[in-house]
Amino acid sequence: MHALNNAGAYGGDSVIITMEAGQNSLPIYNKVPAIKYIGKTVYTNLQPGGALRGYGATQGTFALDSAVNELSAALNMNPTEIKLKNSIRAGEVGGIINNTIRSFNIEACIERGKELICWNEKFPRRETGNNKVRGIGMALGTHISGVAGIDKSGVSIRLVEDGTYMMLTSSGDTGTGSDTILSQIAAEALNTNVDNIQIYAGDTDACPYDSGAFASSTTYVSGNAVIRAAKEMEILILKAAEKKLNIPAVTLELKEDRVCLRGNEDIFVTLKTLGEDSQAGSNYPILMANASSGITESPRPIMAGFVEVEVDKTTGEVKVLDYVAVIDCGTVINPALARVQAEGGLTQGIGMAMFEEVIHSDTGKLVTNSFMNYNVPVRKDIGNIKVEFQPQYEPTGPFGAKSLGEIVTHTPSPAIANAIYNAVGVQVRDLPITPEKVYRAMKEKEGIVKQELI
């Protein structure tokens, strides 16, 4: 793979983004004798770029997966078959992955996606009349769950006087619902209800250090820190209950609002009582636990994306009819949040694939500088989106969870390009795939065919 990254006037994160274009696309395929990646970042007299969801991996996935789709056509093979034959599996190592991959439910994601899109019935195309044809395509995408050896999170949990918990973290909720996710993880670890968890997040002066909401890291990195802090909190509470009840801590059990004798819930002390005691007098210490988590591994989610499009052969217009995404992000902590996050990321990916185009003048001035001329998709542009999960437990993750945030932008571009090829036999290799590009490619194909016939 060769990557050339236009950094604009300033480098910013460009070198890392160039690296991620390969690091988060090449790992899928390990059944090859050798892999070579060449990436260059160049300065130009243009507006500098910044981090965007996907962080270079979306562009790398478009190139690599489109190449594999083209290869499947050249071999007269179903793209699902060639990808299953050459992709990595849980328990394997190879390609650019040096550590054994622990969870990667790629077979289930592909098979379920085929069922939901009715792949066997629709592949590769169907004529629908009025000079329109429907094509079906697919793509695979993977990402990381935080940056191994770099990302780290600290969490503090305190028992409040009313028997509930206050959790402090510098992890910021950027709209993903991470405050809810981390509260759920804490509640599960403390054997309580999520309503009993108050979260104070994002204040880097008052809260423990967190490396930040990037690299799809929050659930995996911060979630592991939450579990560690919760376990420390449980130990402190059981010790306080031991002193209050005069019963050994090893025989006690933490419940939703109390600590009771294991096997006899009639003997108990409430968390409210322990909370009050910890903040009044000198007999009981303040119950506050601190823990941190740095990661040595970065498990990979896997997503299979399937799409059906309708192409107007007269105009080159492409409509997305149905998009199916089947994802292994490990244990799904909050299915509702996970689904809407995936739907939002897919919408972004469809926008990148078909609508969003950055145009500069000959002097380098940005022309598409407002939503009047920079097109983003609206609801009617994205068709019907269906998201399902095929989780495979990740042993290093909080309750088996991996990341989700960025992987969902990766598959729309190559899947849509593949569907257009299957519909009308033209391969558009640059984004966005506009009606003009499709129409021109079809006309060029007709010209080549006529010339060959002559």
Buried (B, 14 or more C-beta within 10 A) or exposed (E): BEBEBEBBEEBBBBBBBBBBBBBBBBBBBBEEEEBEBEBEBEEEEBBBBEBBBBBBBBBBBBBBBBEBBBEBBEEEEBBBEBBBEBBBBBEBEBBEBEEEBBBBBBBBBBBBBBBBBBBEEBBBBBEEEEEBBBBBBBBBBBBBBBBBEEBBBBBBBBBBBEBBBBBBBBBBBEEBBBBBBBBBBBBBBBEBEBEBBBBBBBEEEEBBBBBBBBBBBBBBBBBBBBBBBBBBBBEBBBBBBBBBBEBEBEBBBBBEBBBBBEEEEEBBBBBBBBBBBBBEEEEBEEBBBBBBBBBEBBBBBBBBBBBBBBBBBEEBBBBBEBBBBBBBBBBBBBEEBBBBBBBBBBBBBBBBBBBBBBEBEEEEEEEBEEEEEBBEBEEEBBBEBBBBBBBBBBEBBBBBBBBBBBBBBBBBBBBBBBBBBBBBBBBBEEBBBBBEBBBBBBEEBEEEEEEEEE
